[in-house]
Amino acid sequence: MSAPSHGAVATLGLVLLCWANTTYAGCEKGPDRQVAQSGEWQVAFRTTPAPVKVGQPFGLVAEVCAPPGVTVSDLKVDALMPAHKHGMNYRPQVSRNSGNQFQVTGLLFHMPGRWQYVFEVQTSKGQETLRLDDNLR
């Protein structure tokens, strides 16, 4: 069997890159929306209120965008400070609005620095974890 040509390898690489960077309708990044992505999974969210301020409670509205044919059953949300090796002092509450949209309340970043949103999506294919960094000043 012969090795694939450079053109075939480049084409396959481009296809995989495009597949991994698919943006679903409803999960586009915007001026008031952030997007966490992991492979073909995305969670688009906006914070309420915006912007997030140190020591002030906030919530978020999140839309989970999953590959076709995959059912989203649940979403868990948390936030960590990787540099300090700790999370929030609060446990957020998540409720489903409709479809794959979720309302999250009870978030609070108690100090400035790099925080990381953590979204655990439960689906018909298992669990997917998505993370997104945010620098709070």
C-alpha positions as CSV (number, residue, x, y, z in Angstrom):
1,M,0.0,0.0,0.0
2,S,1.4,3.4,-0.9
3,A,1.6,6.4,1.3
4,P,-1.1,9.1,0.8
5,S,0.0,12.1,-1.3
6,H,0.8,15.4,0.4
7,G,-2.4,16.9,-1.2
8,A,-4.6,14.1,0.3
9,V,-3.1,14.7,3.7
10,A,-3.5,18.5,3.5
11,T,-7.2,18.0,2.4
12,L,-7.9,15.6,5.2
13,G,-6.3,18.1,7.7
14,L,-8.4,20.9,6.4
15,V,-11.6,18.8,6.6
16,L,-10.8,17.8,10.2
17,L,-10.0,21.5,11.1
18,C,-13.3,22.7,9.6
19,W,-15.2,19.9,11.4
20,A,-13.6,20.7,14.7
21,N,-14.4,24.5,14.3
22,T,-18.0,24.1,13.2
23,T,-20.2,27.0,14.5
24,Y,-23.8,26.0,15.0
25,A,-26.7,28.4,14.6
26,G,-27.4,29.8,18.0
27,C,-23.7,29.4,19.2
28,E,-22.1,32.3,17.4
29,K,-19.8,34.6,19.3
30,G,-21.1,38.1,19.6
31,P,-20.4,41.4,21.4
32,D,-22.3,40.1,24.5
33,R,-21.8,36.3,24.0
34,Q,-18.8,34.1,24.7
35,V,-18.4,30.6,23.3
36,A,-16.7,27.6,24.9
37,Q,-15.8,24.9,22.4
38,S,-14.4,21.4,22.5
39,G,-14.2,19.6,19.2
40,E,-17.7,19.6,17.7
41,W,-19.4,20.8,20.9
42,Q,-20.1,24.4,21.8
43,V,-21.7,26.3,24.6
44,A,-22.6,30.0,23.9
45,F,-23.5,32.1,26.9
46,R,-24.0,35.7,28.0
47,T,-23.7,36.8,31.6
48,T,-26.4,38.8,33.4
49,P,-25.5,41.4,34.4
50,A,-22.6,42.2,32.0
51,P,-19.8,42.7,32.6
52,V,-19.1,40.5,35.6
53,K,-17.7,42.4,38.6
54,V,-15.6,41.1,41.5
55,G,-17.7,40.2,44.5
56,Q,-21.1,40.7,42.7
57,P,-23.5,37.8,42.0
58,F,-24.3,37.0,38.4
59,G,-26.0,34.5,36.2
60,L,-25.8,33.4,32.7
61,V,-28.0,32.1,29.9
62,A,-26.3,29.2,28.0
63,E,-27.1,27.5,24.7
64,V,-25.6,24.1,24.2
65,C,-24.9,23.3,20.5
66,A,-24.5,19.5,20.0
67,P,-23.7,17.5,16.9
68,P,-26.8,16.3,14.9
69,G,-28.6,13.4,16.4
70,V,-27.3,13.9,19.9
71,T,-29.7,14.7,22.7
72,V,-28.6,17.0,25.5
73,S,-30.0,15.8,28.8
74,D,-28.3,18.1,31.4
75,L,-25.8,20.9,31.9
76,K,-23.7,21.6,35.0
77,V,-21.8,24.8,35.3
78,D,-18.9,25.7,37.6
79,A,-15.9,28.1,37.6
80,L,-12.3,27.6,38.8
81,M,-9.2,29.7,39.3
82,P,-6.5,27.2,38.0
83,A,-3.6,29.3,39.2
84,H,-4.9,29.3,42.7
85,K,-6.3,25.7,42.6
86,H,-9.7,26.6,43.9
87,G,-13.2,27.3,42.6
88,M,-16.1,29.5,43.7
89,N,-17.4,29.7,47.2
90,Y,-20.9,29.1,45.8
91,R,-22.7,26.3,43.9
92,P,-24.7,27.6,40.9
93,Q,-28.2,26.4,40.2
94,V,-29.0,25.4,36.6
95,S,-32.5,25.1,35.1
96,R,-33.6,24.3,31.6
97,N,-35.4,27.1,29.8
98,S,-36.3,25.3,26.6
99,G,-34.6,23.1,24.1
100,N,-30.9,23.3,24.8
101,Q,-31.0,26.6,26.5
102,F,-30.3,26.8,30.3
103,Q,-30.5,29.5,32.9
104,V,-27.7,29.6,35.5
105,T,-27.9,31.6,38.8
106,G,-25.7,31.9,41.8
107,L,-22.3,32.5,40.3
108,L,-19.9,34.8,42.1
109,F,-16.2,35.5,41.4
110,H,-14.9,36.6,44.8
111,M,-11.5,37.8,43.6
112,P,-9.9,39.2,40.4
113,G,-7.7,37.1,38.2
114,R,-8.1,34.3,35.6
115,W,-11.2,32.4,36.1
116,Q,-12.2,29.4,34.0
117,Y,-15.9,28.6,33.2
118,V,-16.5,24.8,33.2
119,F,-19.5,23.4,31.4
120,E,-20.3,19.7,31.8
121,V,-22.8,18.6,29.1
122,Q,-24.6,15.3,29.7
123,T,-25.8,13.8,26.4
124,S,-27.0,10.6,24.8
125,K,-23.4,9.9,23.8
126,G,-21.9,10.6,27.3
127,Q,-20.4,13.6,29.0
128,E,-18.5,16.4,27.3
129,T,-16.5,19.1,29.3
130,L,-15.9,22.5,27.8
131,R,-13.8,25.2,29.4
132,L,-13.3,28.9,28.7
133,D,-10.9,31.3,30.4
134,D,-12.0,34.8,31.5
135,N,-9.7,37.4,33.0
136,L,-11.6,39.4,35.7
137,R,-10.1,42.7,36.7
